[in-house]
Amino acid sequence: MFTFNKIWHVNTPEEAMKKINEQIKSSGITDPHNLEEQALSLVGYDIYERLIKGYTRKQWGRSCNELPASIIKRLPVRFTYDNNYYNARFQGIPVNGYTDMINNMLDGVEIELGCDFLNRRGEFENIAEKIIYTGAIDEYFDFRLGALEYRTVKFENEFLQDVNNFQGCAQLNYTDEKTPYTRIIEHKHFYPGIETSGTVISREYSQEWNKNSEPYYPVNDEKNNELYKKYKQLADSKTNIIFGGRLGEYKYYDMDQTVLSALNLSDKLFKC
């Protein structure tokens, strides 16, 4: 509702719904075939042009009409002044952050870092009955069917010594196409109440992935999804390897979905 109020000067959900429904009707779209059509059929022209069109091109490096409708379906549309991103009743991050959570989970477990699983797969694949592999599924199979496409992220970190509060929130997205970065993270706001001298910000630039960079986001368009299905058939033949996570399943997971997937897998593997 804050967004609708800024754009249209409406104050009530009824006024906002009327405005959106008018734009949806004028679009004439009843069966969306791509992200652009899906967005127009959900929120109309104004929201699409101001918040979705430019941001999507920056994030994915592709026009909205080149991307599948499914990408935009994960974004909620709410007629409320609650400005939380998610609908979830409970929201937050682990006490002391994810690093402490992972360290506690791995307490007493033998860990080897700084090595490449694929360079030593013959050794690693014979040390356990089941292996959970969370790397890129196409890389595991040496790209034999071709390379899947991903987006990567470049982080530009800056310490502002004389600024205690740069933007007033943990994350601020820049939806216009002219601004080269997609968002700025101000880390101190993830922990409200902690006083610091100065502040650290990170600008995020979405970029096309190459084999020398870190893959972040799978590009789930029709072409890549069809290629993934072929890799999935190869993966299913590996009875001792479980492919998981964004890269192993070539799926855009949020953190809560990642945790739920891991818990469901644990129940499946260790169900008595």
Steps between C-alpha positions, in 0.01 A plus 500: 500500500790741557603436138149544364460819702822647361412420139125568489434697823245239607448431869281191531533142372174546309640800311823317421320184383279708273801666339684170451192320367447778246855456371478121501178517298648745250798267443264235365734222619325184621764235430850638581783342302797693638607713794382825344150368435487339844593828670248701298229249585587523873565869565442694179714741300614757760646254751656297220671801343629649827592199709537193280611576145837668564587293806437176314727601211778581750448185705470251214669680209194427288179680408185404687343351188794255474449356850238249622192616687593281799779736613257775602250269670715482815447873570200572723243771430344626821247772573638585843734757651718218636818547294664164577621320188367159607157385612655263756374542856848450644795675340861549602853367489677268745637651821863604429444430127523200269873445560445410865201283408704301247797471740269359768348251256845380397643477851693173524477433125817459294523786252736557209501842337691652211469195276308429181263204526505444125880483487492226765164338425646148487620540858197681640230289335634188671503624859123480564189313392330828408654826378308829499635710215400868493721618216381570146340190350634569147855542631475166682439333164782700334249708300457202267153614391591867491526771765199622695471877538530682832528855625782600731537798737783748544517655849641848552563549872559837661568607860353843573694614805311824560149364431313305768180439300524502121151392387295415810435135406687177428413484129394760248425398141559732205237410243595751229714383213741796510642413842761231425457304825187312603511570873702628793537300820580683825606216725455656844121513455480120506573540873284787630624665816869436441689828508804536274725782394459531126319253278575241230299489179510258207382587150391199293548484124329214314715365217504220246675192636807343346704199607746722690230655721267378774150391385221655710169488317380233254341649188179295496381580152362231270832424327694452824224305672491254212876454524476452876246218451760312298761549773239390756468169315875452532485596868224247571728223377752583774339312787761602756503874413226740613496829309363790706479876537475776242781360287439129546127529423527804271223667697459847653479424872445756775667422832186364667438272202862382517468406867165326442644303208790384719267397784272309261801321353622411849158351584506300177852364549478416867136403537478188716 
